[in-house]
């Protein structure tokens, strides 16, 4: 009689905690539309990365900033598959608002992969830029008492699922005693908070390119398809890169690759967050209309010309709700298009392609 899956996995050196995580993912499954052959994808992406880094870019290795999240972790693992651990430099770049758990997962990943890594706290750089000062000034326009011991995050009020009413952004703050308060954030204050916060992504990218320049390495970008499609990145910040290995993969598929690559369970099961604000902020609070697993299915349906009623059957939403998410996707594509654009020349320079 063949051993059960518990015996097989425990004999393979996987602990009970890891096995239960594997068992839970098997129970939940992946939507059939998004199923992939992970081994083939890993092989194909790795071969293409090796070709791009060596032949197209003529670089010796890659730099990847790891946040402890699923996307950067998979990109780091693919880099090791493509080039070997000795040609990968990982950077862990926390700041004052970063979660300690993110850094811990980043270090866990680097040790798991056997890659060199450097930890640099970018808080002093951001303070010198005025990142926190500009942010706090904007928050104090609605909460005058906001101070250094307070925490905050921005959330989107309402949802495209709720109807055609105009959505707006709110600021949620937590005072030192733990009390939460929220108010609508005026548009100019919202822009200032976002502009100040974008210093974080741009500072990290500056350090990535410093190390890439000194080592003759390429810089890895880590967006998944949902983020890349919807413009969920900072121009000249986390949007800047020499190659983006998983930009064609839905986030659900990135999780499938993480499992196939054998990444630590703590990384595979960590809840996706922006890790940008001092209060924990989910991506669906700030930007996306739905949690990533449903957003993936809706985006896939839209990309493949499926009617809203068909997508509704697969997501548990109504056809009207799916139509509203379709429209939200189209709107974000239109409004974030400039993030994807190269600088616009006033006249062509035909010698340079």
N, C-alpha and C positions, 0 to 999 in steps of 0.2 A: 504494500500500500504506500503510495507517495505521501511524503510529509505535507502537512497543510502549510498555508502561506506564513503562519506565525513561525513555524519551525524553520522554514527556508530563510526568512528574513533575519531571525535571531541568530541563525548559524552564520549568516553572512556578515555578522558583526554590527547589525543595526539594533539599537536599544529599543526597549518597549515604547518609550515616548515617540521615537522616530517612526516605529511601526504603526502606532495609533494614528499619527498624522497621515502616513501613507494610506492607511485603511480608510480614514475619513475622506481623503481626496478621491479614492476609488469609489466610495459610496456616493459622493456628490457628482462625480463624473464631469466630463467636458461636453459642452453642447456639440452635437454631431456636425453642425456647420463649421466648427472651429477645430475639429480633430486634425492632427497632423502626424506624420511619421517623424517623431522627434530625432531619432538617430540619423535619418537622412538629412533633416534640416541642419543639425549640428555639423555633420560632415560637410555639407554644401557651403554653409556660412563660413566655417573655418578655412576651407580651401580658398574661398573668395577673399577672405581677410588677408591671408598670407600673400596672395597675388597682389592685392591692392597695396598693402604696406611695402612689400619688397619691390615690385615691378612698376607700379603706377606712381606711388609717392616716393619711392627710393629711400625709405626710412629703415632703421635698424630694429625698431621695436615700437611699443605703444605705451602711452600714459592713459590711465583710466581713473577717474575720481569715483570712489565707491562710497555710497551713503548708507550701506546696510540694507537698502531696498532691493527688490527683486530685479529691476531692470539693470542697474549698474552691476549687480552680482553676476547676472547671466552674461553681460558683456565682458566682465573680467574673466569668467570661466571660458568663454569662447576665445578670448585673446590667448589664454594659456594653451587651449587646444590648437590654435592656429600657429603660434610662434614659440611656445615653450615658456615656462615660468621665468626663466632667466632674462627674457626679453620683454617683460611686462613690469611696469612700475605703477603701483596703486597709490593714490593719494586719499587721505582721510582729512577732511577740511571742516571741522566743526566751528561753530561760533556761539555767541552767548545764548541764542534761542534754540540751539540744537538739542535734541533729546539725547541723553547719555546712552540710551539703548541703541541708538543709531550708530554711534561710534563703536560700541561693543560688538555689534553685528559686523561692522566693517572690518574690525581687527580679526574677528573670528573667521570671516571669509578669506582674508589675506593669508592667515596661517593655514587654513584648509587647502588653499590653492598652492601654497608654497612660494608666493611672490614677494618681492621686496615691497615695502610700503613705508610711507612717511606720514606722520600726523602733524598738521600745522593748524593751530588755533588762529583763525582769521579775525577774531574779535578786535584786536588792536588796529588792524588795517581798516576795518569797517568803522570803528570809532573815529579814526583820523579823517575818513571820507565824510563823516557826519551822518552815516546811515541811521543810527539810532536817534540822533538828535532831530533829524528831519522827520522821521517816523513819529516820534513822540510829540513833536510840535503839531502835526496834523491830527493826532488822536486827541490832544488837549483842546482842539477847536470844538469838540463835542463833549469831552470829559475833562474839564479844567484841572481836576484833582489827580489825573493820571501821572504816575511817577515811576522811579526806577524799580521799585519792588512790585509793581503791577505786571500783569500778563495780558496778552491780547491776541486776537485773530480777526480776520475778515471772513464773513460768510455771505452767501447769496440769499437774499430773502425771497422765498417762494421757489417755484420750480416750473419749468415748461410744462410739466404734467398737469399743473393746476388750472391752466387756461391761458387766455391771451392777455392777461393783465401785465403791466410793466413790472419787471423785477428790478430790485435795487440792492445795493450792498449795505450791510450792517457791520458795525464794529462791536465785538463782544470783548469786554474787559473783566478782569478778575482782580479785586483789591487784595491787599496783603492778608486780610482775614479770611479770604476764600470766597467772598461774595461775588456773584456774577451779575453784570449789568450789560444792557445792549441798547444801541441807538442807531438810527439811520445815519449813514455816513454821507455827507455832501460830496458831490462828484469831484470837486477840486481837492478835498481832503483825501478821498479815495485814491486819486491819481498820485498824490504826494506819498502816501503810504506805500503804494505799489512801486513807485519810482525809487524810493529809498530802499525798499526790500530787494529790488533788482540788483543793488550793489553786491548782494551776497553771491548771486550766480555769476556776475561778471568778475568779481574778485577771484572766485574759485577758478574760473576759466583762465584768467591771467596767470595764475600759478601753474595750471596745467601746461600752458604753452611755454612758461619759463623752463620747466623741467623737460618738455619736449625739445625745445631749442638746444639746451645744453647736452642732451643725449642723442640728438638726431633721431628722435622718435616722432610718431604720429599721435594725434589726440583722438581718443574714442568719444563719440557722442552716444548717449544711452536712451533716447526716447523710444517708446514702443509706438505701434501704429496709431493708436488712439490719440496719444499726445502729439505725434507728428502731424497727423491729419487735422487736428483741431487747434493747432498753434499753442499748445500748452507748454511753452518754453520762453525763455528770455532771449531776445535777439542780442548777439554778441556776448551772451552769457552761456547757459547750458545748451543753447541752440547752436553754438559754434563748435565745429569739429572737423576732422579730416575724413572720417568715415563713421557711419552709423549702422552697426551690425544688425539691429533688431527693429529698425523703423518700419519694416514691412510686416511685422508680426503683431497680431492682436495680443493684448495683455494676457488673456487666457492662455494663448500659445506660449508666451514667455514663461508662464508658470509651468507649463508642460516641459519646456526645455530645462528649467531649473531642476525638476524632478529627475529627468533623464541624465543631467550632468552630475547628480548626486550632491547638490548643494546642501549645506546644513539646514536642519529642520527649522531652526529659529528664523532663518531667512525666508524659507518657503511659506511659513505661516504668519509672518509679520503683516499687520494691517497696513495697507498703503496710506501714507500721509505725505503732505508737502514738506514736513520738517523745516518749515520756514518761519513760522510764528511761535511765540512762546507758549501759547495754548495749542494743544493738539488740534490739527485741522485736516479733515479728510478731503480728498480731491473732489468728491461729490458735494461737499459743502460749499466749495469755492468756485468750481468751474463746470464740472460735468453734471448732466441732468440726472444720471442714474449711477449706481455702483458699477464698477468696471465690467463685471461679468455680464450684466444686462446691456450696458453700453456697447460691448463688443458685438453682441448678437444684433442689436439695432443697426449699428454701423455696417456690419456685414450685409444685413438685409438691404440697406440703402445702396451699398456699393454694388450689389448684384441685382438691382432692379426689382426687388420683391415688393409686393403691395403691403401696405400697412396692416391689413387684416391678417396676412400670413405671418408677419413678424409678431403681431399681437398674440397669436396662438402659441408662439415659442417663448414669450417673455412674461405672460400673465398680465399684460397691460391691455387696455382697450385700443381699438384701431385709432380713435381720436388722439389718445395719448401718444401712440407711436408716431402719428403724423406731426404732432407738436415737437417730438424729439427729432424727427427728420428735419423739420424746419430749423430747430436749434443748431443742428449739425451744419446745415447749409449756411446759416447766418455766421457761425464761427469760422467756417472756411472763408467766407467773404471778408469778414472784418480782420482776420489774422493773416490774410494773404501777404501783406507787406513784410511780415516776419520772415517769409520764405524768399523774398526778393533779393537779388544782388543789387548793388548800387546802380542807380539809373544814370547812364551817360547821356549827355546832351547831344552828342553825335557818336556814331559807331567808330570803333578803332579796329578796322578789319584785320590788322596783323595779329591781334590778340583775340583768341577764341575764348 
